């Protein structure tokens, strides 16, 4: 019986594992390619960190929330659509807000065609959800080219070091 209580106490006390969870949604695979490049950068720096990559539209929301709970850092990505973010990303961010996670870091990423507000919108949601936002995020114009993807790899390295 004490094992259950001990487990509960660890979960209630800012629980985290050596895990970084990357969540994204995409329309033309731009944010997916960014997420994969960021993952590469993280793994170059920290071979022991467990990096989990999830396409929000294809993953059960409860599984995503569980992985966020276990993570020390989360990254959230969306293309800019109509000056905002994709609805699946907005839904997850709203769920996160209600969970009141503690002692977790976060950052945003995304691609855009005209205005590029997605990383700012995501950042604001993360701040309202009590995440410590690491930086202003990273964005790529249209579908990221090799130069943009290399910047994403570097972004991943910075995240691994934070």
DOGUDO-847364 format. One record per residue: z, x, y of N, C-alpha, C in turn; residue in three letters. Coordinates in pm, whole numbers, padded with zeros to 5 digits, always signed. Layout:
<recs>
ZXYZXYZXYALA/...
</recs>
This chain:
<recs>
+00000+00080-00121+00000+00000+00000+00000+00085+00127UNK/+00068+00199+00127+00070+00280+00249-00066+00340+00279UNK/-00149+00358+00177-00284+00410+00200-00363+00318+00292UNK/-00349+00190+00273-00420+00093+00356-00372+00102+00500UNK/-00242+00109+00519-00186+00119+00654-00230+00249+00720UNK/-00225+00359+00646-00267+00488+00701-00414+00486+00741UNK/-00497+00425+00660-00640+00415+00692-00660+00331+00818UNK/-00591+00220+00827-00601+00135+00945-00558+00211+01069UNK/-00448+00284+01061-00400+00360+01177-00501+00465+01221UNK/-00566+00532+01125-00667+00631+01163-00787+00564+01230UNK/-00826+00447+01181-00939+00375+01240-00904+00323+01380UNK/-00781+00284+01400-00739+00228+01529-00715+00335+01634UNK/-00711+00461+01591-00674+00569+01682-00794+00659+01713UNK/-00893+00606+01783-01010+00685+01828-01083+00753+01713UNK/-01102+00685+01604-01164+00742+01484-01305+00793+01511UNK/-01335+00909+01455-01472+00960+01457-01490+01069+01353UNK/-01612+01079+01305-01650+01184+01212-01745+01278+01284UNK/-01782+01387+01219-01880+01479+01278-02019+01417+01258UNK/-02045+01314+01337-02168+01238+01323-02225+01203+01460UNK/-02356+01213+01471-02430+01167+01588-02528+01061+01539UNK/-02520+00944+01600-02608+00834+01561-02710+00811+01672UNK/-02836+00807+01632-02946+00785+01726-03007+00649+01695UNK/-03003+00562+01795-03056+00426+01784-03175+00413+01876UNK/-03280+00350+01828-03396+00332+01915-03474+00208+01874UNK/-03551+00158+01968-03654+00061+01936-03781+00110+02004UNK/-03894+00065+01955-04020+00123+02001-04130+00018+01995UNK/-04232+00038+02073-04350-00048+02066-04469+00026+02009UNK/-04491+00148+02057-04607+00227+02014-04564+00361+01957UNK/-04445+00366+01901-04388+00486+01837-04348+00597+01933UNK/-04357+00576+02063-04317+00679+02158-04169+00713+02149UNK/-04082+00611+02154-03939+00639+02145-03901+00688+02005UNK/-03974+00645+01904-03950+00696+01768-03977+00846+01764UNK/-04088+00889+01820-04121+01031+01820-04019+01111+01902UNK/-03973+01052+02012-03868+01118+02091-03741+01132+02008UNK/-03701+01025+01939-03580+01028+01857-03588+01136+01749UNK/-03704+01147+01686-03722+01248+01582-03714+01389+01640UNK/-03770+01410+01759-03763+01542+01823-03620+01575+01865UNK/-03547+01477+01917-03407+01498+01953-03326+01534+01829UNK/-03351+01465+01719-03284+01495+01592-03309+01639+01551UNK/-03432+01684+01564-03467+01823+01530-03383+01920+01613UNK/-03372+01896+01743-03294+01984+01830-03146+01988+01792UNK/-03090+01873+01760-02949+01867+01719-02929+01950+01593UNK/-03016+01931+01495-03001+02001+01367-03022+02151+01378UNK/-03101+02195+01476-03118+02339+01497-02987+02404+01539UNK/-02908+02333+01617-02783+02389+01671-02665+02369+01576UNK/-02655+02251+01517-02539+02218+01433-02586+02168+01297UNK/-02587+02257+01201-02635+02222+01067-02534+02136+00990UNK/-02409+02131+01038-02306+02056+00968-02293+01911+01016UNK/-02347+01882+01133-02334+01746+01187-02421+01650+01107UNK/-02368+01533+01083-02442+01428+01014-02519+01349+01122UNK/-02651+01360+01122-02733+01289+01220-02794+01168+01150UNK/-02770+01051+01207-02824+00927+01152-02921+00868+01254UNK/-03038+00831+01206-03145+00780+01292-03179+00637+01249UNK/-03171+00543+01343-03194+00402+01310-03292+00336+01405UNK/-03392+00272+01347-03483+00186+01422-03414+00049+01429UNK/-03371+00012+01548-03288-00108+01566-03353-00233+01508UNK/-03483-00249+01528-03551-00370+01481-03557-00381+01329UNK/-03535-00269+01260-03547-00268+01114-03414-00245+01042UNK/-03305-00246+01118-03174-00215+01060-03076-00328+01089UNK/-02994-00361+00992-02892-00463+01010-02796-00421+01121UNK/-02768-00512+01211-02682-00482+01327-02541-00441+01285UNK/-02489-00499+01178-02356-00462+01131-02353-00319+01080UNK/-02459-00275+01016-02468-00136+00972-02470-00042+01092UNK/-02542-00080+01196-02548+00002+01317-02409+00015+01379UNK/-02338-00096+01393-02204-00094+01452-02111-00005+01369UNK/-02122-00011+01238-02040+00075+01151-02069+00222+01177UNK/-02196+00258+01192-02231+00398+01217-02185+00443+01356UNK/-02191+00355+01453-02139+00389+01587-01990+00417+01577UNK/-01918+00333+01505-01775+00350+01485-01743+00489+01430UNK/-01824+00538+01337-01799+00668+01274-01843+00786+01360UNK/-01921+00762+01462-01985+00870+01539-01899+00923+01652UNK/-01921+01050+01683-01859+01107+01803-01954+01094+01922UNK/-02084+01087+01894-02186+01072+01998-02289+00970+01949UNK/-02335+00885+02042-02450+00800+02011-02556+00823+02118UNK/-02681+00813+02076-02795+00818+02167-02871+00688+02149UNK/-02911+00628+02261-02979+00499+02255-03111+00511+02330UNK/-03220+00469+02264-03352+00482+02323-03432+00353+02322UNK/-03506+00334+02431-03595+00218+02443-03707+00252+02540UNK/-03826+00200+02516-03928+00210+02620-03890+00115+02735UNK/-03943+00141+02851-03926+00049+02963-04027-00063+02948UNK/-03978-00185+02948-04063-00303+02938-04023-00397+03051UNK/-04116-00423+03142-04087-00515+03253-03967-00474+03335UNK/-03948-00345+03354-03836-00294+03431-03704-00293+03355UNK/-03707-00324+03227-03585-00328+03147-03603-00261+03013UNK/-03531-00311+02914-03532-00254+02780-03573-00361+02678UNK/-03607-00316+02558-03643-00411+02452-03521-00495+02414UNK/-03545-00618+02374-03437-00714+02347-03344-00669+02235UNK/-03396-00602+02133-03311-00553+02025-03210-00450+02073UNK/-03253-00365+02165-03163-00265+02223-03058-00335+02309UNK/-03101-00433+02388-03007-00508+02472-02901-00578+02386UNK/-02943-00632+02272-02850-00701+02183-02744-00604+02128UNK/-02788-00489+02083-02693-00389+02031-02597-00344+02141UNK/-02650-00319+02260-02564-00275+02370-02460-00382+02404UNK/-02497-00507+02396-02401-00615+02421-02296-00619+02311UNK/-02335-00598+02187-02239-00594+02077-02142-00477+02094UNK/-02194-00362+02134-02111-00243+02154-02005-00270+02260UNK/-02045-00337+02366-01952-00366+02475-01829-00440+02424UNK/-01850-00535+02336-01739-00613+02282-01650-00537+02185UNK/-01699-00427+02131-01623-00351+02031-01515-00261+02093UNK/-01533-00224+02218-01435-00140+02290-01405-00010+02216UNK/-01510+00061+02180-01494+00191+02115-01424+00288+02210UNK/-01350+00382+02153-01276+00479+02233-01321+00621+02199UNK/-01313+00708+02299-01335+00852+02281-01471+00884+02219UNK/-01575+00821+02274-01710+00846+02224-01801+00883+02340UNK/-01894+00974+02312-01991+01017+02412-02125+00950+02384UNK/-02210+00947+02487-02339+00881+02470-02441+00934+02571UNK/-02568+00908+02541-02678+00938+02632-02794+00846+02598UNK/-02893+00843+02687-03007+00753+02669-03139+00830+02672UNK/-03242+00767+02617-03377+00825+02621-03479+00713+02612UNK/-03600+00742+02654-03704+00642+02644-03833+00685+02710UNK/-03939+00612+02679-04068+00639+02742-04106+00521+02832UNK/-04202+00544+02917-04237+00442+03015-04382+00460+03057UNK/-04435+00356+03119-04572+00363+03169-04578+00361+03320UNK/-04489+00284+03382-04496+00272+03527-04367+00314+03595UNK/-04259+00246+03566-04139+00265+03648-04026+00341+03580UNK/-04008+00330+03453-03914+00414+03380-03767+00383+03392UNK/-03730+00256+03409-03588+00222+03428-03506+00220+03300UNK/-03566+00227+03184-03490+00205+03060-03370+00298+03045UNK/-03386+00426+03076-03273+00516+03055-03157+00483+03150UNK/-03189+00438+03270-03084+00399+03365-03014+00271+03318UNK/-03091+00173+03273-03034+00047+03223-02942+00075+03105UNK/-02987+00156+03011-02905+00190+02894-02779+00264+02938UNK/-02794+00360+03027-02679+00438+03076-02574+00345+03137UNK/-02618+00250+03218-02523+00157+03281-02449+00074+03176UNK/-02520+00027+03074-02456-00048+02966-02353+00039+02894UNK/-02387+00164+02866-02296+00253+02796-02171+00280+02879UNK/-02188+00301+03009-02073+00324+03097-01982+00201+03099UNK/-02039+00082+03105-01960-00042+03105-01888-00061+02971UNK/-01935+00005+02869-01875-00005+02736-01778+00108+02707UNK/-01738+00181+02811-01637+00288+02804-01682+00413+02730UNK/-01812+00434+02717-01860+00560+02662-01860+00665+02773UNK/-01833+00788+02737-01846+00900+02830-01992+00943+02826UNK/-02066+00913+02931-02209+00943+02934-02228+01091+02964UNK/-02298+01159+02876-02314+01304+02880-02402+01349+02996UNK/-02512+01277+03018-02608+01317+03122-02691+01195+03163UNK/-02792+01218+03244-02875+01108+03293-02982+01064+03194UNK/-02988+01127+03079-03087+01089+02978-03218+01163+02995UNK/-03312+01131+02909-03444+01195+02913-03550+01087+02894UNK/-03660+01103+02967-03769+01006+02954-03902+01079+02948UNK/-03999+01011+02890-04133+01067+02877-04234+00963+02926UNK/-04335+01010+02996-04440+00922+03045-04536+00888+02932UNK/-04560+00759+02915-04647+00706+02810-04601+00752+02673UNK/-04693+00777+02584-04657+00828+02452-04636+00978+02467UNK/-04521+01031+02430-04490+01171+02461-04589+01271+02401UNK/-04628+01367+02486-04715+01475+02440-04628+01590+02387UNK/-04691+01698+02346-04617+01811+02288-04514+01868+02384UNK/-04549+01878+02511-04454+01930+02611-04332+01838+02622UNK/-04356+01709+02626-04246+01612+02633-04159+01618+02508UNK/-04222+01632+02394-04146+01640+02269-04062+01767+02263UNK/-04113+01877+02316-04034+02000+02320-03913+01982+02412UNK/-03930+01907+02521-03815+01876+02608-03713+01791+02534UNK/-03761+01704+02446-03670+01623+02364-03593+01711+02265UNK/-03659+01809+02207-03590+01903+02118-03480+01975+02195UNK/-03511+02020+02317-03411+02086+02401-03297+01991+02436UNK/-03330+01867+02465-03229+01764+02492-03136+01751+02371UNK/-03192+01751+02251-03111+01745+02129-03018+01865+02117UNK/-03067+01982+02152-02982+02102+02149-02864+02087+02244UNK/-02892+02035+02364-02785+02013+02463-02683+01912+02411UNK/-02732+01807+02348-02642+01705+02293-02552+01767+02186UNK/-02610+01848+02099-02532+01912+01992-02421+02000+02048UNK/-02445+02058+02164-02346+02146+02227-02244+02072+02313UNK/-02257+01941+02325-02165+01869+02415-02044+01814+02341UNK/
</recs>
